[in-house]
Amino acid sequence: MAEPMILYGVPFSQPVRAVMWLLINKRAPFEMELINPGSKGNNGSRSDSYLAMNPGGTIPTMLEPDTGFVLSEAHAILCYLCRKHGWNDLYPVDLQKTAQVDWYLHYHHRNVRDASTGLVAPRIRKDLNIPEAMQHSAQSTLTRALQTLDEGWLSSRPYITGDDVTIADIAAYVEIGQLRPEFTNVYDFSPFPNVQRWLDAMMEVPGHDEVHTVMREMGDISNEPPSMDKIKNANKEALRALKAYQATL
Ligand SMILES: N[C@@H](CCC(=O)N[C@@H](CS)C(=O)NCC(=O)O)C(=O)O
């Protein structure tokens, strides 16, 4: 039997959560190796050993121990895993349907991804010193992207590319979902009813709760940034949820 793949990252990271969600949704075995994003220390994403695997220095990265195959960039990993395992419901094989999922996955960067730059990272990662101007610009970009989703993709169909959930929805939700009142509570979604309906539907997708343990445990950060203890505890609970999942396989 093949050794389980290794996922490098932390559950606090949105793109890492996207990969975790796919794997948990498909009840696939994997081990998680904790990598501290941005750190040059041991187990940091900017350490020499990590950079040798992923010169970009970001999480997630995956490794298949049996073959030594390494891959980074969450969306590349999602597509690869779906193709490899034939998870065609989440990444359809029909050429045009695949292309529509890819359309969103490319759009996501510098648009929906700005949810983290504009609203979450500045509160949780004070050490990053994200300039105010950059935060405001990211917030405007996010609002434009939510409007695009609300008036475009999600206006006439339940999920981003059609009637069924795909990895496009998973990639989008890990960014947008983290802002909702149940989690960080840092965004007012009331101008976007189609996005709200979609957010509710995504909560029912298997794996949602396990993957979002970290966000649930951290809770509302709208008034003040979370304490270090709160962050550590959220991380601990997320890893406990992961172990509980692994024990069911
Ligand atoms: N486009 C990348 C983004 C990955 C990314 O930005 N990861 C962050 C954590 S959420 C990171 O590793 N930051 C550390 C750094 O850039 O040094 C993906 O989707 O995988």
PDBQT file of the ligand as one rigid body, heavy atoms in Angstrom, charges set to zero:
ROOT
HETATM    1  N1  LIG A 301      -0.708  31.130  -4.258  1.00  0.00    +0.000 N 
HETATM    2  C1  LIG A 301      -0.306  30.362  -3.129  1.00  0.00    +0.000 C 
HETATM    3  C2  LIG A 301      -0.381  31.240  -1.892  1.00  0.00    +0.000 C 
HETATM    4  C3  LIG A 301       0.196  30.551  -0.695  1.00  0.00    +0.000 C 
HETATM    5  C4  LIG A 301       0.412  31.514   0.462  1.00  0.00    +0.000 C 
HETATM    6  O1  LIG A 301       0.371  32.740   0.298  1.00  0.00    +0.000 OA
HETATM    7  N2  LIG A 301       0.643  30.961   1.621  1.00  0.00    +0.000 N 
HETATM    8  C5  LIG A 301       0.983  31.777   2.774  1.00  0.00    +0.000 C 
HETATM    9  C6  LIG A 301       0.252  31.295   4.018  1.00  0.00    +0.000 C 
HETATM   10  S1  LIG A 301      -1.478  31.481   3.880  1.00  0.00    +0.000 SA
HETATM   11  C7  LIG A 301       2.479  31.639   3.029  1.00  0.00    +0.000 C 
HETATM   12  O2  LIG A 301       3.022  30.570   2.917  1.00  0.00    +0.000 OA
HETATM   13  N3  LIG A 301       3.139  32.743   3.407  1.00  0.00    +0.000 N 
HETATM   14  C8  LIG A 301       4.502  32.710   3.812  1.00  0.00    +0.000 C 
HETATM   15  C9  LIG A 301       5.424  33.511   2.974  1.00  0.00    +0.000 C 
HETATM   16  O3  LIG A 301       4.999  34.025   1.923  1.00  0.00    +0.000 OA
HETATM   17  O4  LIG A 301       6.599  33.599   3.354  1.00  0.00    +0.000 OA
HETATM   18  C10 LIG A 301      -1.198  29.113  -2.974  1.00  0.00    +0.000 C 
HETATM   19  O5  LIG A 301      -2.389  29.217  -3.291  1.00  0.00    +0.000 OA
HETATM   20  O6  LIG A 301      -0.714  28.060  -2.553  1.00  0.00    +0.000 OA
ENDROOT
TORSDOF 0
